[in-house]
Amino acid sequence: MANNERSQFWDRLPPIDNNKPVLIAGPTASGKSALALQIAETFGGVIVNADASQVYDCWRVISARPSDEEEARAPHLLYGHIAYDQDYSTGHWLREVTPLLSGDQRPIIVGGTGLYFSALTEGMADIPATPPAVRAEADQMDLPSLIAGVDALTLGRIDTQNRARVQRAWEVQQATERSLRDWQADTPPPVLNLSDTVPIVFDVDKEWLLDRITRRFDQMLDTGALQEVEAMRDLYDPTLPAFKAIGVLELIAYLDGKMTLNAARERATISTRQYAKRQRTWFRARMKNWNRVDFSK
């Protein structure tokens, strides 16, 4: 990177205070991990994962986890440390990230899971764990039935096209006889105040992002995504969160002979674009006080 380009790069960012955690949120394929690595190498710090798919040990390529080479350039935590069938929620993540806030190295928390960031900086309700029987019942229901079992106030606060979010609301309501919205109203103070951080959210050009999404899935195929999914094929369980990573269902369908590889690639790309759209909408609505950056221009 030339000196002029380097200057323009840093000029787009807020001041990186040495004493504050850095939070980096943004849609998939927008370059968040690259920025986190740049900040870690320039200012120091440990990179902490805030992406729900990247916690699973079975998905390095399909979840776009940092490579071995990238992890060697700066310390990385909470990546690939959870087994595919292990229960892991926003609450689990929050409990793991909290002690890192007072560690020896400044955390650079990066990812695309908005709920992780909101739990961290807005607080999280102490909702009891869902009983296995309630979870099993929810797993067998279709999305319209789950939506019908959730109160209107809660529905108004979640993405009703995101099955995981709707199912979570349904399970809470069934298991506790209180709506998710009621539990959220009793949320305790956050473990980290936004004012004590350097909060950065990517707000990039739509067409630029769509092009990167298309090229990235091709890169995933070139670097072993199909082999990674094939290794987990016999363990495939659509009810497990690990298998909801975008690209897994499509490549399983290809391996089962239900579609061509080109069709699987196209469907996975479309699903990723739709996910990125939901992320952009969520970030714009919920992260209005964050520093917005755009490296697409």
N, C-alpha and C positions, 0 to 999 in steps of 0.2 A: 504494500500500500504506500503510495507516494505521500510526501509530507502534507501537500495540499488536501489530498483525499482523507488523510488521517485527521486533519484539523476539522474538515467538514463533518466527518463521522462523529467526533466527540462534541462538536458544536450542536448537534441535534439532540443531545442527551442533557438531562439536568445535572447539576454538580453531584459527583459521587462522593458523598461524605464518608470519610474513613471510619466513622463511628456508628454508621447506620446500616442495618440490613438493606439489601437491594432486592426488590420484588420485580420480576419480569413476567408479565402475562401477555398472551396474544393468541391468535388463531393458529391452527396447525400449519406447518410449513412456512411460517412467516420469518424464521431466522432467530427465534428466541434463544436457542441453545448456543448459537454462534456468538450472540451478544454477551451471554453469561460468561462464556469462555474468554472473550476479549476483556471483560471487566475483571475477571479473576486473575488473568495474567498481568494486567496493567496495575490494578490496585490491591490485589490479594483477596483471598477469601475462599470459602468452600461452596461449591455449587450443590444446591439441594433440589431434588426433584419435586415438582408439583403437578405431575401428570399421572392420571389414574392408570393408564395402560402401561406406563413405563416402570411401574413397581414390580411387574411380574418377571420372574427369572427366565421364562420360556420365550419372551418376545424382546429381542434386541433389534432385529431388522424391521419387523412389521410395526413396531411401535416407535421407530426412529429414535431409539435410545442413543446417547453418545457412543461413539466407537471406542475400542480399546485405546487407540492412539489419542483420542480427545481426552479420555479419562486420565491418561498418563500426563497430560499437560497441566492439570489442576485437580485437586481432590473433589470427588463427587460422592454424594450420599443419597440414600433412599432410592437407588436405581437397581432394578432387577433383584430385589432381596426377598420377594414374596413368592411362595409356590403357587402354581396355577389354580389349585383347589383350596387355597387358604382364604378365609374371610378377611376382607380388608375394606374399610370404609373411610369416609372423611374423618370420622372420629379417630380411627386408628392413625391416620396420617397426622392429625393435629397433635396427638399424644407423642408421636415420634419426633415431630419437628420442634416442639416446644423446648426441650433441653438444648437443642442446637442454637437457640437464640442467645444463650449465655455461654457459649463455648469459646475456645481460644481464637477461633477464626470467624470473621464476619460472614454470615450466610448470604449467599446470592440465590434466592429462591426463584426457580423458573419453571414454567409449565403452562398448560392450556386448560387445566381444570379449575374453572371459576369458583366452584364451591370450596375448594381448598383455600383459596385466597380470602374468600368471604368469612370462612370459619376462623381463619387466622387473625383478620383485622376487624371483624365485626362481632365475633363471638359465635358460639355454637351451643344450641340447646342440649341438655343432658338427657337425651331420649334413651329409654331402656332398649336393650338388644331385642331384635325381632325373634320370637320363638320359631323353631324350625318348622312346625306345622303350619304356621301362618305364611312363612316364606314359601313352603312347598305348594300351598294353595294358590298363592299369587303367581308362582311360576307357570301354573297351568292356565291362567286366565289370559284373555286377549286384551289389547289396549283399551278398546271402548268400555269393556266391563270394569276395568280398573278405574278408568276416569269416572264412571258412574258411581263408584264407591268413595269418591273423594269430595270433600266439601268445596263449595264455590270459592271461598276466600283463599284456600290453599291453591286451588287450580289457577287462580289469578296471579300467583307468584311463581309458578313453575312452567317449564317448557312442556306442554302437554303432548308434544310429538316425541319427547324423550322418554322411552318406556321405563328406563331405570329410575328416573326422577318420579314418574307417576306411580310406579310400583312401590317405591319407598314411601310415598305419602299414603298409599292405600294400606301398606303394612303397619305403619305407625297408627293409623286410625283404627284398624282392626285390633291391634295388639294392646293398645293403651286406652281405647275409648276416648281419646282426645285427638283433635286434628293436628296435623303437622304445623299449621299456622299458630295454634294455641301454644304448642311447645316452643315455637320460635319466639313468641311474644315474651316468654320467660327466659330468654337467652342471657347468660351471664356476661360480664365485660370481656372483651377480647384479650388474648394473651399478648398481642402486639398492636399498639396504636398506629394507624396509618401515618400520623404526623411524625412518628419516630423512625420512618423508613424512607428509602428512595423508591417510590412506586412508579414503575414504567409499564405502559401498555402499548402494544403494537396496534396501530390503526393505519393499515396499508391499503394501497389501491387494489380494488377487487380483481381486475383483470390480471394484474401482476401476480396476485396470490393464486388465482386459478391456474395460471401457467406453471407456477412452481409446484402446485399440487400434482398436476399431470406428470411433470418430469420426475417428481420424487417417487411416485409409485413405480415408474419404470426403473429407477435406480434401485428401489427395493427388490424388484424382481431380479435385477442384474447382480445383486449382492447377497442373494440367498433367502429371500422371503418365502419362496415356494418350498424350499427344503426345510425351513424353520417350521412352517405350518404342517408339512408332511410328517415331521418328527412328532408332532402332537396329535396327529389325526386319530389314532386309536383311543385317545383320552378325551376327544371332543365331547363337550357337554354344553349345549346352548344356554343353559340356565346359569352357568358360572360367569361371573363378571370378566374373567380373563379372556374368555372366548368372544367377548363383545368388541374386542379391538377391531377397528375397521380393516378389512382385507382378509381376515381369518375366515369368515363365512363364505366369502366369494372364492377363495382359493380351495377351501374344503369342497365346495361344489364342483370346482374344476377337477380336483383329484378323484371325486366320486363319479366323474364322467357326466355330470349334469349340465355343464356348459363348457364352452371353449375357453382357452386361456385369455384370448382377446376380450371375450364377453366378461370374464371375471375381472380383468383389468379395468374395463369400462365401468362396470358396476361399482367397483371399489373406489374408483376416481370420483364417480358421482356421489357416492356416500360421503367421501371425504369433503367434497365441495359443500354438501348440505350441512355437514358438521361444522365446517368453518363458518358458514353463514350464521348458524345458531350461536357459535362462539362470539362472532363480531357483534351480534345483536345484544348478547348478554353483557359483554364488556362495555359497550357503549351505554347501556342502561345502568349498570351497577358500578362502573369505575369512572364516574364523571370527575372525581377529584384526583385521578392519577395523571402523571405526565404522559402525554400521548406522543409517540414517535412514529415516523414514517421513513423507512429506508428504501421505499419503492420508487422514489423520484430523485 
